Amino acid sequence: MFSYYHVAGAAEPLTYSWTLSAAVASSGGIGRYSGVNSANPIDAPANTASSAANVSTLAVPAVTTLTPGAMIIGAASVNSSSTTLLITSPAGMTERWDLGGKRQDFADAIQPAAGSSGPKTWSFSSARAAAGWIAALRPQ
């Protein structure tokens, strides 16, 4: 799983593309947020979790936000090419994309007060190796 952030400007291209070094099952998505502090967008750096063993849940450790109203964002990905495998977002987070129930799920939630986000746990309909992350965006 790879994750990037980019502060968009006035001259953004119509499309973005990534090149992989080999033909593999893959997917990707983009989350767009407005109202983020463009000079300092990250309120809490990412925490990650992964499991090489097959698991049916993956808990990513909490991040600690500094700013009230920070947006907690995160994703989980599983090692699977099955289009029937379902990923469920953590409780309290809103799923923003799930790429046809395939290999990735992206979700977010506003954290009203600064402090710990609490761990975020994704669930999978079938046990698989998995990776995930959460971070926080700083509001303007």
N, C-alpha and C positions, 0 to 999 in steps of 0.2 A: 504494500500500500504506500503510495506517495501522496503527499499533500503539500500544496503551495498556497501562498497568498499573493495578491497583486492589488495595489491601489490603482484603480482605473483613472485615466486622464481623459482629456477632451478628444484625443485622436486614437481611440482604440480600434483595432482591426475588426472586421466583420466576423472572423472565425479564428479559432486557436487550434493547433494540432500538436500532437506528441508523437514521437517516433520511438518504437520499441526495437530492441536489438534482435528479437526473434518473434516468430508468430506464436502467440499464446492467447488463451482465453483472457479477455480483459474488458474493462468498462471504465467509464469516467463520467464526471459531472462537474458542474460549476455552481457554486452558491453565490448569489449576489446580495450584498447588503448596503443599504444607504444609512446615513446618520452615524457613520463610523468616523472616528477621529483619523483623518487621512495622514497627519504628521506622525502619529504614534498609535497605529491601529490595534496592536496586541496589548490587551489588558492583563492577560495571564498566559504565559507560554504553555505550549502543549505538554500534556502528560500522555504517555502511551502504555499500551499493554499488548501482549501477544502470547500465543500458545501454539507450539509446534504439534502438540497432541490434539486430537479431536475433542472439542468442547461444545456444549450446547448453550453456554452463556460466556460472555467476556465482560469483565468489570474493568473499567479504566479508572485509575485513581483520580481523586478530586483535583481541581485547580483552585487557586485562591485568587479571587478577583480583588482589584484595588478600587474600582469605581462602581458606585451604585448604578444599576441599569445596564451592566455589561451583558453582552450576548454570549451565552455559552454555545459553542458550536462543536460538533464532533462527528466522527464517522467510524464505521466498522466494516471490515471486509473479510470474506471467507474464501478459503481455497476450494472452489467448486465451479464447475461449468454447468451445473444443473439449473435450468430455468424454473424449476418448481421449488427450490429451496427458498424459504422465507426468512427474512431478517426483521426482527421487531425492535424498534427504537426504545431507548430507555424511558421509564416512567417520567412524566413531567416534561419530556422533550417532544417537539413536533417534527414528525418526519417531513423532510423537504424533497427527498428523492430516494428511490429504492430500485432504480434501473430494472424494472420488470421482475422483481423478486430474485434477481440474479446474485451478484457477488458483493454489492456495496449498499450501504444505507447511510444517509447523511441527515442529521437532525440538529435542532437548535432550541434554545429556551432563554428567555430574559431572566436574569438574576437581579431582583429588586435591590438587594443590599450587598455591599462589598463583603467578601469573606469566602468561606469554602463552598464550592459547588456541590460537594458530596460526590461519591463515586457514581459513574454512569455505566449501566449494564445493558448490553445488547443481548438478545436471545435469538437462537437459530433453530429452525424447524428440524434440522438434521445436524448432528455433531460434525464439526469440521475444524481444521486448523484456522485460526483467525488472528486478526490484528485490529487495533482501534486506537483512537486518540480523541482528546478533547482539549480545547483552548478557549479563550475568551476574547471578544472584540470590545474595544473601548469606545463608548459613545462620545459624540462631539461635546 
